[in-house]
């Protein structure tokens, strides 16, 4: 993987076919923005303690920086689900 930890990326469920086709490709930036918004909503709800614990150190700014860093370091193949 191209980031230190997959944990912040693995908060999205996907079918086997999509997960396999995505591989080490970055999602289209629209999906990143969608996930950031969804994560804010999850973090604000605090309904599930497991999710709350995962989100304890979550920063949307870090997601954006990692995304941009990945593109600058050669992971510039963009993925969209079929």
C-alpha positions, 0 to 999 in steps of 0.5 A: 500500500502507498500510505503508512496505514490503510485504516483511514482508507478502509472505512468504506465497504465494497464488494470483492469485484470493486475492491480488487479492481481498485487495488492500489489506484486512487479513487476519483477525487469526488469519492474522497470528498464524499468519504470526508463528508461521510466521516464527519457525519459519523464522527458527529453522531458518536453512536458506535464506540468502535467507530468513535475510537477509530475516528479519535485521531481522524483529520480530513486534512490528513486524508487530503494531504495523503491523497495529494502526496500519493499522486505526487509520488506516482500513484496517479492512476485514478479509479472509478467503480464500474 
